[in-house]
Amino acid sequence: MSSAELSVFIQALGVHTPERKLTNAELSSMVETSDEWIKTRSGISERRIAGPDENPSDMGAQAAAQALKRAGLTTADIDLLIVATMTPDVPFPSTACLLQAKLGLRRDIPCFDVSAACSGFVYALQVATDMMRSGSYRHALVIGAEKLSSVVDWSDRTTCVLFGDGAGAAVLTTTTDKHVGILGNLLGADGNNSELLHCVGGGSAAPATPESIKAGQHHLRMNGKEVFRHAVRVMTESCERVLAKCGMKSEQVAWFIPHQANIRILEAVASQLNVGLDRFPSNLDRYGNTSAASIPLALEEAWREGKIKHGDLVLIVAFGAGLTWGATLLRWHEPPR
């Protein structure tokens, strides 16, 4: 088939989160904070924390297995694997290659990571979609998997209260029906604002040393006020731009699935789009900000609860460190079982 004949849709979703729940009450015994302070500023009540031997590849494998089962596919059917993560198991090889081995995927398929922080799943979704429209790939796994507890400074109350661990997976499949699946997408970045949300230690510019570890250079650092301002602007603009690109309007969208970072960000974006917050499903009260895993976690929950139905227009939007951002508009497709 030629690329002009193919569309790509999400055939199935799977998720996995660690068993351990870290509540606001528990955090208040670790740092100077309170349940009320956290809820008021973020909307978060608890988050999941992975164990010492529970890595992004492990969580991703669990999510992928669930997605494959729901899709009625086997590992032999997968032609492409892309993993979005900012907390890979190891610097190299890629978490995708580790996942390939854990899942038992074929050895003749491309497997690689995408690093775009909290925008990672949207970035990976577009990369996979474009590759599949070439006609070379029939089924792909796109996974967002994060262990943010490994990079959080647990003495910094402005950041440690926000993040959690988890994974979400999507099985993508091609179809000749151009009216369903992913209708349009866009990506963007502004590296001039990289210092607003970053981790300076651990790379080749600042390898790990006893001094860098003692200085906390391997922890996530964030300018919350500026990140908030940029997030609201780029998420709103991304929604407007992808809708215009597809010739659609916000009132036609059944569900907006945003990156789950902060309830006040979601409220601000909904207000600027003149859309009711009830069309912005959110689970960040239970999971916090899980970076690249947050959108598939929220998307799967909205689908599993029966909110998203066949034929619905769904708009996925995210922002993240980089700064990065992206949006994807799709028409939900439930293939016959």
VOPAGU-2260 file (C-alpha; in pm, 1 decimal, decimal comma):
REM VOPAGU-2260
SITE   aa  ch    i         X         Y         Z
SITE  MET   A    0       0,0       0,0       0,0
SITE  SER   A    1     116,1     353,8     -64,0
SITE  SER   A    2     135,5     609,4     215,0
SITE  ALA   A    3    -155,0     798,0      55,7
SITE  GLU   A    4    -382,1     499,7     125,4
SITE  LEU   A    5    -295,8     446,8     491,6
SITE  SER   A    6    -419,4     587,2     818,0
SITE  VAL   A    7    -307,5     486,3    1167,8
SITE  PHE   A    8    -530,4     425,5    1468,2
SITE  ILE   A    9    -488,9     318,9    1830,4
SITE  GLN   A   10    -614,6     -38,3    1838,0
SITE  ALA   A   11    -561,3    -102,8    2208,8
SITE  LEU   A   12    -415,3      44,3    2526,2
SITE  GLY   A   13    -248,8    -103,6    2832,6
SITE  VAL   A   14    -121,3      43,2    3158,1
SITE  HIS   A   15      81,4     -48,9    3462,4
SITE  THR   A   16     148,3     139,7    3784,5
SITE  PRO   A   17     346,1      31,9    4091,6
SITE  GLU   A   18     155,2    -101,8    4388,8
SITE  ARG   A   19     301,3     140,3    4641,3
SITE  LYS   A   20      98,4     455,4    4698,9
SITE  LEU   A   21     267,6     761,1    4850,5
SITE  THR   A   22       3,7     988,9    4998,5
SITE  ASN   A   23      24,8    1356,7    5077,4
SITE  ALA   A   24       2,7    1270,4    5446,4
SITE  GLU   A   25     313,8    1052,1    5416,9
SITE  LEU   A   26     497,4    1325,1    5227,4
SITE  SER   A   27     418,1    1575,4    5501,9
SITE  SER   A   28     627,6    1361,8    5736,0
SITE  MET   A   29     919,8    1374,4    5492,1
SITE  VAL   A   30     925,0    1743,2    5393,7
SITE  GLU   A   31     762,8    2062,7    5515,6
SITE  THR   A   32     428,2    2040,9    5337,5
SITE  SER   A   33      67,0    1938,7    5393,0
SITE  ASP   A   34    -216,6    1765,4    5216,3
SITE  GLU   A   35    -398,6    2097,2    5174,6
SITE  TRP   A   36     -89,4    2274,5    5036,2
SITE  ILE   A   37     -27,9    2003,4    4774,7
SITE  LYS   A   38    -391,8    1968,7    4668,7
SITE  THR   A   39    -442,3    2344,3    4639,1
SITE  ARG   A   40    -137,7    2392,8    4417,8
SITE  SER   A   41    -149,2    2075,8    4209,4
SITE  GLY   A   42    -467,0    1874,8    4262,1
SITE  ILE   A   43    -259,7    1569,7    4360,6
SITE  SER   A   44    -356,6    1346,1    4653,9
SITE  GLU   A   45    -123,2    1051,4    4599,8
SITE  ARG   A   46     123,3     905,2    4352,7
SITE  ARG   A   47     267,3     559,1    4275,7
SITE  ILE   A   48     629,7     484,6    4357,5
SITE  ALA   A   49     824,7     201,2    4194,7
SITE  GLY   A   50    1034,0     -36,2    4401,1
SITE  PRO   A   51    1413,6     -50,9    4375,5
SITE  ASP   A   52    1398,1    -342,7    4129,8
SITE  GLU   A   53    1103,0    -205,7    3928,7
SITE  ASN   A   54    1237,0     -20,9    3626,8
SITE  PRO   A   55    1070,6     159,3    3332,9
SITE  SER   A   56    1130,6    -144,6    3111,0
SITE  ASP   A   57     953,6    -367,4    3364,6
SITE  MET   A   58     651,5    -137,0    3389,0
SITE  GLY   A   59     650,0     -89,1    3012,6
SITE  ALA   A   60     650,6    -464,0    2956,6
SITE  GLN   A   61     345,4    -505,2    3180,6
SITE  ALA   A   62     159,1    -226,9    3000,5
SITE  ALA   A   63     254,3    -364,4    2658,4
SITE  ALA   A   64     140,7    -715,9    2746,5
SITE  GLN   A   65    -201,1    -583,2    2846,9
SITE  ALA   A   66    -230,3    -378,4    2527,8
SITE  LEU   A   67    -134,7    -675,0    2309,4
SITE  LYS   A   68    -390,1    -898,5    2481,9
SITE  ARG   A   69    -663,9    -640,2    2431,1
SITE  ALA   A   70    -566,7    -601,7    2065,9
SITE  GLY   A   71    -577,9    -976,8    2011,0
SITE  LEU   A   72    -220,7    -972,1    1883,9
SITE  THR   A   73      97,4   -1159,1    1970,4
SITE  THR   A   74     452,9   -1031,9    1998,3
SITE  ALA   A   75     519,3   -1176,2    1651,7
SITE  ASP   A   76     275,2    -921,9    1504,9
SITE  ILE   A   77     474,0    -616,3    1620,5
SITE  ASP   A   78     687,8    -450,1    1352,2
SITE  LEU   A   79     807,9    -141,7    1542,4
SITE  LEU   A   80     873,6     -41,8    1905,7
SITE  ILE   A   81     921,8     315,8    2028,6
SITE  VAL   A   82     961,3     400,7    2396,4
SITE  ALA   A   83     918,8     754,4    2530,4
SITE  THR   A   84    1109,2     809,3    2854,6
SITE  MET   A   85    1320,2    1067,3    3036,3
SITE  THR   A   86    1422,2     810,4    3300,1
SITE  PRO   A   87    1567,3     519,8    3099,9
SITE  ASP   A   88    1681,8     207,9    3282,2
SITE  VAL   A   89    2040,9     283,4    3179,0
SITE  PRO   A   90    2206,3     551,4    2960,8
SITE  PHE   A   91    2249,1     285,7    2691,9
SITE  PRO   A   92    2132,4      62,4    2539,3
SITE  SER   A   93    1785,9     207,2    2488,6
SITE  THR   A   94    1498,5     107,6    2712,3
SITE  ALA   A   95    1325,1      -3,1    2391,0
SITE  CYS   A   96    1594,7    -265,8    2329,6
SITE  LEU   A   97    1560,5    -390,0    2687,1
SITE  LEU   A   98    1184,2    -406,3    2637,7
SITE  GLN   A   99    1224,9    -593,6    2311,0
SITE  ALA   A  100    1409,8    -866,8    2496,0
SITE  LYS   A  101    1166,7    -876,2    2790,0
SITE  LEU   A  102     863,2    -897,9    2561,6
SITE  GLY   A  103    1024,1   -1147,6    2324,3
SITE  LEU   A  104     967,5    -931,8    2016,0
SITE  ARG   A  105    1117,0   -1027,4    1680,5
SITE  ARG   A  106    1483,1    -944,1    1622,7
SITE  ASP   A  107    1426,2    -790,2    1279,7
SITE  ILE   A  108    1230,7    -482,2    1396,0
SITE  PRO   A  109    1348,9    -129,4    1483,5
SITE  CYS   A  110    1345,6     -46,3    1855,4
SITE  PHE   A  111    1447,8     293,8    1990,1
SITE  ASP   A  112    1376,9     558,5    2254,3
SITE  VAL   A  113    1239,9     909,7    2216,3
SITE  SER   A  114    1349,3    1170,4    2470,0
SITE  ALA   A  115    1108,4    1463,6    2487,9
SITE  ALA   A  116    1025,9    1449,7    2860,3
SITE  CYS   A  117     653,7    1491,7    2930,6
SITE  SER   A  118     582,9    1541,2    2558,0
SITE  GLY   A  119     749,5    1209,5    2481,9
SITE  PHE   A  120     438,1    1003,8    2412,7
SITE  VAL   A  121     304,3    1262,5    2165,2
SITE  TYR   A  122     644,0    1278,3    1993,0
SITE  ALA   A  123     666,3     898,0    1974,6
SITE  LEU   A  124     310,6     877,2    1844,8
SITE  GLN   A  125     390,6    1104,2    1550,6
SITE  VAL   A  126     718,9     928,0    1471,0
SITE  ALA   A  127     544,2     590,5    1470,8
SITE  THR   A  128     253,0     722,7    1264,1
SITE  ASP   A  129     481,0     867,3     997,1
SITE  MET   A  130     685,2     547,3     978,9
SITE  MET   A  131     373,3     333,3     950,6
SITE  ARG   A  132     221,4     547,2     677,0
SITE  SER   A  133     521,4     453,9     463,1
SITE  GLY   A  134     365,8     107,9     435,8
SITE  SER   A  135     663,4     -65,6     595,5
SITE  TYR   A  136     499,7    -138,0     931,3
SITE  ARG   A  137     157,8    -284,3    1012,4
SITE  HIS   A  138     151,3    -292,1    1395,2
SITE  ALA   A  139     358,5     -79,6    1634,5
SITE  LEU   A  140     397,3     -49,2    2008,2
SITE  VAL   A  141     435,0     302,5    2146,4
SITE  ILE   A  142     512,6     309,2    2517,6
SITE  GLY   A  143     556,0     585,0    2773,3
SITE  ALA   A  144     739,3     457,0    3082,6
SITE  GLU   A  145     886,0     658,2    3367,6
SITE  LYS   A  146    1048,6     616,7    3707,9
SITE  LEU   A  147    1057,4     978,7    3816,0
SITE  SER   A  148    1106,8     881,7    4179,1
SITE  SER   A  149    1465,5     800,9    4077,9
SITE  VAL   A  150    1544,9    1161,8    3980,4
SITE  VAL   A  151    1331,7    1356,9    4228,2
SITE  ASP   A  152    1498,1    1541,8    4517,5
SITE  TRP   A  153    1293,2    1417,0    4811,6
SITE  SER   A  154    1403,0    1716,1    5020,5
SITE  ASP   A  155    1261,2    1968,7    4769,7
SITE  ARG   A  156     893,5    2016,5    4850,0
SITE  THR   A  157     830,5    2220,6    4534,1
SITE  THR   A  158     901,3    1920,5    4308,4
SITE  CYS   A  159     890,2    1594,4    4504,5
SITE  VAL   A  160     515,8    1629,1    4566,4
SITE  LEU   A  161     437,5    1642,7    4193,5
SITE  PHE   A  162     581,4    1328,7    4036,5
SITE  GLY   A  163     503,3     958,1    4022,9
SITE  ASP   A  164     593,3     640,9    3835,8
SITE  GLY   A  165     407,2     432,5    3579,8
SITE  ALA   A  166     375,2     318,1    3219,7
SITE  GLY   A  167     121,1     319,6    2939,5
SITE  ALA   A  168     129,3     141,5    2603,4
SITE  ALA   A  169     -59,6     181,0    2277,0
SITE  VAL   A  170     -85,0     -67,0    1992,0
SITE  LEU   A  171    -101,0     123,5    1663,1
SITE  THR   A  172    -240,1     -36,1    1348,6
SITE  THR   A  173    -274,1      81,2     988,8
SITE  THR   A  174    -603,5      99,7     801,7
SITE  THR   A  175    -720,8     215,0     460,1
SITE  ASP   A  176   -1006,9     412,0     619,8
SITE  LYS   A  177    -881,8     772,8     603,7
SITE  HIS   A  178   -1169,2     898,9     820,4
SITE  VAL   A  179   -1053,4     729,6    1140,9
SITE  GLY   A  180    -740,4     723,3    1350,3
SITE  ILE   A  181    -482,1     999,4    1366,4
SITE  LEU   A  182    -605,6    1294,6    1163,0
SITE  GLY   A  183    -328,8    1542,4    1232,6
SITE  ASN   A  184     -46,1    1628,0    1466,8
SITE  LEU   A  185     216,9    1888,9    1539,1
SITE  LEU   A  186     533,6    1909,8    1747,4
SITE  GLY   A  187     745,3    2198,8    1870,2
SITE  ALA   A  188    1035,8    2289,3    2095,7
SITE  ASP   A  189    1219,9    2588,9    2238,8
SITE  GLY   A  190    1565,5    2498,0    2364,5
SITE  ASN   A  191    1620,4    2856,6    2477,7
SITE  ASN   A  192    1411,9    2770,1    2784,7
SITE  SER   A  193    1584,7    2442,6    2868,0
SITE  GLU   A  194    1689,3    2563,8    3213,8
SITE  LEU   A  195    1329,4    2595,1    3330,9
SITE  LEU   A  196    1301,8    2218,4    3379,1
SITE  HIS   A  197    1619,7    2015,4    3365,1
SITE  CYS   A  198    1871,3    1782,1    3525,1
SITE  VAL   A  199    2230,9    1897,2    3479,3
SITE  GLY   A  200    2417,2    1590,9    3608,7
SITE  GLY   A  201    2472,3    1246,4    3463,7
SITE  GLY   A  202    2537,5    1327,0    3098,8
SITE  SER   A  203    2872,0    1360,9    2919,5
SITE  ALA   A  204    2884,8    1732,9    3007,0
SITE  ALA   A  205    2867,3    1653,8    3378,4
SITE  PRO   A  206    2947,0    1287,7    3446,3
SITE  ALA   A  207    2863,8    1146,0    3784,6
SITE  THR   A  208    3125,6    1215,7    4050,8
SITE  PRO   A  209    3109,3    1208,3    4430,0
SITE  GLU   A  210    3101,0    1588,9    4419,3
SITE  SER   A  211    2816,3    1613,0    4166,6
SITE  ILE   A  212    2610,7    1359,4    4358,7
SITE  LYS   A  213    2667,5    1543,8    4686,2
SITE  ALA   A  214    2562,6    1869,1    4515,7
SITE  GLY   A  215    2236,2    1711,0    4399,1
SITE  GLN   A  216    2310,3    1767,9    4031,0
SITE  HIS   A  217    2137,8    1443,6    3936,0
SITE  HIS   A  218    1799,7    1558,5    4059,4
SITE  LEU   A  219    1523,0    1721,0    3860,3
SITE  ARG   A  220    1509,2    2100,2    3899,6
SITE  MET   A  221    1217,8    2319,3    3795,2
SITE  ASN   A  222    1116,9    2685,4    3785,2
SITE  GLY   A  223     752,0    2614,5    3858,3
SITE  LYS   A  224     613,4    2962,4    3793,9
SITE  GLU   A  225     772,2    2994,5    3450,3
SITE  VAL   A  226     693,2    2636,5    3350,7
SITE  PHE   A  227     329,3    2699,4    3439,1
SITE  ARG   A  228     315,3    3012,5    3223,7
SITE  HIS   A  229     476,8    2847,2    2922,5
SITE  ALA   A  230     271,5    2527,8    2961,4
SITE  VAL   A  231     -62,6    2707,3    2947,8
SITE  ARG   A  232      42,4    2907,9    2642,0
SITE  VAL   A  233     190,3    2624,6    2433,7
SITE  MET   A  234     -80,4    2371,7    2519,4
SITE  THR   A  235    -354,6    2617,7    2424,9
SITE  GLU   A  236    -177,7    2716,9    2103,3
SITE  SER   A  237    -107,7    2352,4    2014,4
SITE  CYS   A  238    -475,8    2264,2    2048,0
SITE  GLU   A  239    -580,0    2559,2    1835,2
SITE  ARG   A  240    -318,1    2489,2    1568,2
SITE  VAL   A  241    -386,6    2118,0    1526,9
SITE  LEU   A  242    -761,5    2184,5    1509,4
SITE  ALA   A  243    -708,3    2449,3    1241,5
SITE  LYS   A  244    -475,3    2213,8    1053,9
SITE  CYS   A  245    -751,8    1951,1    1044,6
SITE  GLY   A  246   -1033,8    2196,0     970,6
SITE  MET   A  247   -1201,4    2127,2    1305,3
SITE  LYS   A  248   -1324,5    2339,8    1595,6
SITE  SER   A  249   -1294,8    2284,6    1970,5
SITE  GLU   A  250   -1669,3    2228,4    2009,0
SITE  GLN   A  251   -1638,9    1919,7    1784,8
SITE  VAL   A  252   -1389,9    1754,1    2019,9
SITE  ALA   A  253   -1549,0    1505,6    2257,7
SITE  TRP   A  254   -1245,2    1469,7    2483,7
SITE  PHE   A  255    -922,1    1657,4    2545,5
SITE  ILE   A  256    -656,1    1428,5    2696,3
SITE  PRO   A  257    -384,4    1657,6    2834,9
SITE  HIS   A  258     -53,7    1578,0    2997,2
SITE  GLN   A  259    -137,6    1533,9    3364,9
SITE  ALA   A  260      92,7    1785,6    3530,7
SITE  ASN   A  261    -114,6    2021,2    3743,6
SITE  ILE   A  262    -488,5    2073,5    3778,0
SITE  ARG   A  263    -444,6    2451,6    3759,0
SITE  ILE   A  264    -277,1    2413,7    3417,6
SITE  LEU   A  265    -569,3    2204,7    3293,7
SITE  GLU   A  266    -817,0    2461,3    3427,4
SITE  ALA   A  267    -632,7    2745,6    3255,3
SITE  VAL   A  268    -608,7    2566,6    2919,2
SITE  ALA   A  269    -976,5    2468,6    2928,8
SITE  SER   A  270   -1069,9    2828,4    3009,1
SITE  GLN   A  271    -860,7    2972,3    2724,1
SITE  LEU   A  272   -1014,4    2724,2    2480,3
SITE  ASN   A  273   -1359,8    2807,4    2617,4
SITE  VAL   A  274   -1415,6    2438,8    2686,2
SITE  GLY   A  275   -1570,2    2287,8    2999,4
SITE  LEU   A  276   -1325,3    2117,8    3233,3
SITE  ASP   A  277   -1555,4    1813,4    3227,4
SITE  ARG   A  278   -1415,2    1740,1    2879,3
SITE  PHE   A  279   -1062,3    1718,1    3025,5
SITE  PRO   A  280   -1045,3    1375,0    3197,2
SITE  SER   A  281    -787,8    1376,2    3475,2
SITE  ASN   A  282    -635,6    1116,4    3704,5
SITE  LEU   A  283    -344,5    1319,9    3838,5
SITE  ASP   A  284    -507,0    1322,9    4183,5
SITE  ARG   A  285    -413,8     951,0    4205,6
SITE  TYR   A  286     -95,3     932,9    3998,3
SITE  GLY   A  287      63,0    1276,4    3992,4
SITE  ASN   A  288     280,9    1377,2    3699,8
SITE  THR   A  289     411,9    1060,2    3534,9
SITE  SER   A  290     575,5    1245,8    3243,4
SITE  ALA   A  291     563,3    1042,4    2919,2
SITE  ALA   A  292     331,8     786,8    3084,2
SITE  SER   A  293      65,0    1039,2    3184,4
SITE  ILE   A  294    -125,1    1063,8    2854,8
SITE  PRO   A  295    -157,7     688,2    2790,1
SITE  LEU   A  296    -258,2     640,4    3155,9
SITE  ALA   A  297    -530,5     905,1    3125,8
SITE  LEU   A  298    -638,4     789,8    2778,5
SITE  GLU   A  299    -671,1     426,6    2885,9
SITE  GLU   A  300    -873,2     520,6    3192,6
SITE  ALA   A  301   -1113,5     738,8    2994,0
SITE  TRP   A  302   -1160,4     455,6    2741,9
SITE  ARG   A  303   -1197,0     185,9    3009,5
SITE  GLU   A  304   -1459,6     389,8    3194,7
SITE  GLY   A  305   -1664,7     417,1    2876,0
SITE  LYS   A  306   -1614,2     788,2    2822,2
SITE  ILE   A  307   -1437,9     758,6    2487,1
SITE  LYS   A  308   -1654,0     587,4    2227,4
SITE  HIS   A  309   -1620,9     485,6    1864,6
SITE  GLY   A  310   -1626,5     791,9    1639,0
SITE  ASP   A  311   -1534,0    1044,1    1909,3
SITE  LEU   A  312   -1287,4    1318,1    1826,2
SITE  VAL   A  313   -1005,6    1308,1    2082,3
SITE  LEU   A  314    -731,9    1570,4    2116,8
SITE  ILE   A  315    -410,7    1474,5    2295,6
SITE  VAL   A  316    -185,1    1761,4    2408,1
SITE  ALA   A  317     135,9    1784,3    2611,0
SITE  PHE   A  318     429,6    2000,8    2711,5
SITE  GLY   A  319     757,1    1904,5    2874,0
SITE  ALA   A  320    1118,2    1982,8    2946,4
SITE  GLY   A  321    1312,1    2112,5    2651,9
SITE  LEU   A  322    1084,8    2297,0    2637,1
SITE  THR   A  323     884,0    2065,0    2413,8
SITE  TRP   A  324     519,0    2042,5    2320,0
SITE  GLY   A  325     287,0    1858,1    2087,1
SITE  ALA   A  326     -73,1    1776,4    2000,1
SITE  THR   A  327    -249,4    1495,9    1814,1
SITE  LEU   A  328    -608,6    1493,3    1690,0
SITE  LEU   A  329    -765,3    1154,4    1627,2
SITE  ARG   A  330   -1102,2     999,5    1559,7
SITE  TRP   A  331   -1143,7     705,3    1793,4
SITE  HIS   A  332   -1179,2     374,6    1616,5
SITE  GLU   A  333   -1296,7      51,0    1778,2
SITE  PRO   A  334   -1215,3    -228,6    1534,1
SITE  PRO   A  335   -1450,7    -528,7    1516,5
SITE  ARG   A  336   -1357,0    -805,6    1759,9
